[in-house]
Structure formats: structure tokens, C-alpha cells
Amino acid sequence: MNILLLHGALGTKRQMANLADSLDHATCRSITFTGHGESEIPQQGLNFELFLRDVDLALEKVNGPVHLVGYSMGGYVALLWAAAHPHRVASVCAIGSKLIWSSEGLQQELKKMDPAAMEEKVPEFAMGLAATHGIDRWKQLVTATAAEMTRIAGMPLLTDEVLAKIECPVLLAVGDQDTTAIPEDMLAVSRKLKDAGVLVIPRTRHPFEDIDLDLLITQLTRFWESTAEED
């Protein structure tokens, strides 16, 4: 069983390390997206085309179908990749992914993506970003990420036509207190997919660290077992 874990914006593959360690029964891979961690931000900035290419490279030598598990931005990438490669993906689990963008929702997210405000209001988080991505680069990463958010909010990539190309089973997971991904939006998107379910995780906000991994792994295992039965 091949699994690829995809981290969220401003993260690295280390964000998914605890989940990866708990999936010891499978061949589990993780990647760090372009522009994150020690990877330089390209001159043209960040975009989902680069992230999809990262997945291409990670799976270049993998034989057989793969189960994609992505958190937040990683879930968005996973769904895009599944639409582009329907015969190579066994399933997708998108966790806390913002799949519907509105002007109001964009402004809400952009308020969180101000480096100066982050240093003032959440200094420990800002210091963590500096340690992960570099003192001289973390602010550039935040700015580049905000720019890509703005782009996809104005021109969404996960259109109804793209969602219709996804053939595999999909599990959309979201915390009941998540104000980024929003449970109602997950339900709305699930109805546009051919085979999708929604897992609402109780007493959980957006950060990946808030998620009860034991609960998530239990539900993931059941999900994967159900996809195997369908095959």
C-alpha cells in the first residue's frame, strides 16, 4: 500500500511526521513542497503547478496506485493531482483543506498572513517559521503563499469540471471548529464528487496539531479498507 503525505502551507514534511510514524504497515512517503523548508522560493513565486510537479517527482518511480493524504494546502494539491491522474490514485483524504474561496474568506485568511502581525501577535509561531524556513526566508514564504491564495481565490483551480474528473474515493476531514476549511463547505464539495464522504472531527480547530491522530488513523484505516473492498 503506497501512501504519500502532503503538508500544509508554511509547513514541511515534518508536519506529517507523527502521522507517518503511525502508518508503519504501509509504504509511506512525505515530501516538502517547493519554496518550503530549505528549498528556495522560485523567482516567479509559488504556485500549484510547482506543487503538482513535486508530487510528480515523488511518485515517478512508484508502481501501483497511491493513497494521497494532504493537510490544508496539501489536500488541495492531492485533489488536483487525482483529477489529473485518475488511474494512478487509489484514494484521497483532504484534511482541513479550504476548497471554496470567497472574497470574505480570502480577506479572513490574508489577515493571518501578515509577517509583521505574526511577529507581534503570535511570536512563538513566527519564531517557529524562522527556524523551519530560515530567518531571511520565512517572511518571503508567507508573502508568496498569500499571493497564491489571492490568485486561486480569484480563479479557483478545483472547479466543478476538475472535481468531476476525480474517479477515486475521497474522504474530506474537517474540525467542527475549523473557520478556514469550514465543515459546510466540505459537505458542499463532497456532493460534487463521485464517491466522497465527510468526517467532522469534534472539538477541533484548523491547526494540524489540534487533530486527534488516533481518531484520524482509525477513520483513515476504515476508509482505506472500504476502498479495498470496492476494488
Secondary structure, DSSP 8 states (H G I E B T S, - for coil): -EEEEE--TT--GGGGHHHHHH-TTSEEEEE--TTSTTS---TT---HHHHHHHHHHHTTT--S-EEEEEETHHHHHHHHHHHH-TTTEEEEEEES------HHHHHHHHGGG-HHHHHHH-HHHHHHHHHHH-TTTHHHHHHHHHHHHHHHHHS-SS-HHHHTT--S-EEEEEETT-TTT-HHHHHHHHTTSSSEEEEEETT--SSGGGS-HHHHHHHHHHHHHHHHHH-
